[in-house]
Amino acid sequence: MDRRNWFRIASAASGALVLNPFWKWDMTHPLDNGSPDLVRLCYNENPYGPSEKARQAIINSFDIAHQYPFAYVEELAAKLASKHGVSREHIVVTGGSREGLAATGLTFAEEGGNIVAPSPTYQAMLRYARQFGMHIYDVPVNRELGHDLDGMHKRITNRTNLVFICNPNNPTGTIIPTPEIRSFSKSISGRTIAFVDEAYNDYVTEEGFEDMTQLVKEDLNVIVSRTFSKVYGLAGIRIGYLIARPDIADRIRTNLMASTNIPAIMAASAALDDAQFYEFSKSKNSEGKEMIYSALDLLGLEYKKSHTNFVFFKSGMDIVKLNEKMRSKGVLVGRPFPPFTDWCRISTGKTEDVEQFCSTIKNVLA
Ligand SMILES: Cc1ncc(COP(=O)(O)O)c(C=O)c1O
């Protein structure tokens, strides 16, 4: 890209930020000053993590932390490859899955190209690709707050470099039934690439639900992203990965910037072996969601049954105002997701945090 083009794109991107009334929320949570007294139900974190085993692995990793991590990245990639039944060449280990999203956005960005995505959804790849000249076709979610796959299909052009799918979706918590996402991804694979963000995959309990790794194994144009930030509770450690056909994985790998580090690799590796903590995380999450559903039912509020570690509900109050009111009582809730500006995303958190949310929302909406 030449200087003039770069300047034009960068100006347009900063202009878009100013026009977006929620741009501050896109970067961070403006009401979060890091105070430990705040109940943080705004980031879909898992406050039960890291597990004891992951913590011990991090401590032990300091003995080798003077080394560059290359060989250890290989070891973790091999372990992940065996978990998913793919080759090591299919795995790209990243500094949080967000790095995988950004690097993919960068790899496939092209002046005049576009990405088709549901709206609302997780923005990390889309925001990044936009900075590098891509147009984003936002396809509104359907009445059930799920992906409108037909609508997305219609938006695909011969300049569509990627189709972004978030399954389960953030912030709606909905899933795409496996047969539908399979046939959608297969049908578009000849024309473009399906990127399936599976950050919340581990939380799905729906019978017959499958991840999309199988499509990668079938050599389709499909990229899957996964993270250690959610069920494994390692969001602050920064580690995730992509699963893609080796030729696609190679292209993305060359665009990584931060990559990862030895303590993160060791924590991730220990977390993969810690089935007890994995099950514990999932059961605390289900418990938290049931508590939230009960509180919302008592208040007569509309919500979607969620397949993630958060619940999206209609508070009926402007989300910026709701955020301020909840924050004044010590609870941080999720950011605005236009056009659902009177809906709120609430993460599950620890039992006592969810209890505090339930009593606070009752007071605030009274
Ligand atoms: C759908 C989705 N994908 C990716 C991420 C990024 O996760 P991380 O970079 O911590 O792996 C998040 C974070 O909340 C998310 O909601």
The ligand as an SDF file (V2000), in Angstrom:
LIG
                    3D

 16 16  0  0  0  0  0  0  0  0999 V2000
  -15.8690  -14.1990   20.5160 C   0  0  0  0  0  0  0  0  0  0  0  0
  -14.5490  -13.8470   21.1000 C   0  0  0  0  0  0  0  0  0  0  0  0
  -13.4410  -14.1550   20.4090 N   0  0  0  0  0  0  0  0  0  0  0  0
  -12.2260  -13.8660   20.8750 C   0  0  0  0  0  0  0  0  0  0  0  0
  -12.0810  -13.2330   22.0990 C   0  0  0  0  0  0  0  0  0  0  0  0
  -10.6900  -12.8520   22.5200 C   0  0  0  0  0  0  0  0  0  0  0  0
  -10.2060  -13.7090   23.4510 O   0  0  0  0  0  0  0  0  0  0  0  0
   -8.6530  -13.7790   23.7580 P   0  0  0  0  0  0  0  0  0  0  0  0
   -7.9070  -12.8040   22.9290 O   0  0  0  0  0  0  0  0  0  0  0  0
   -8.5460  -13.4830   25.2050 O   0  0  0  0  0  0  0  0  0  0  0  0
   -8.2940  -15.1800   23.4170 O   0  0  0  0  0  0  0  0  0  0  0  0
  -13.1910  -12.8980   22.8610 C   0  0  0  0  0  0  0  0  0  0  0  0
  -13.0310  -12.2110   24.1410 C   0  0  0  0  0  0  0  0  0  0  0  0
  -13.9220  -11.8990   24.8720 O   0  0  0  0  0  0  0  0  0  0  0  0
  -14.4650  -13.2010   22.3350 C   0  0  0  0  0  0  0  0  0  0  0  0
  -15.5800  -12.8810   22.9890 O   0  0  0  0  0  0  0  0  0  0  0  0
  1  2  1  0
  2  3  1  0
  2 15  2  0
  3  4  2  0
  4  5  1  0
  5  6  1  0
  5 12  2  0
  6  7  1  0
  7  8  1  0
  8  9  2  0
  8 10  1  0
  8 11  1  0
 12 13  1  0
 12 15  1  0
 13 14  2  0
 15 16  1  0
M  END
$$$$
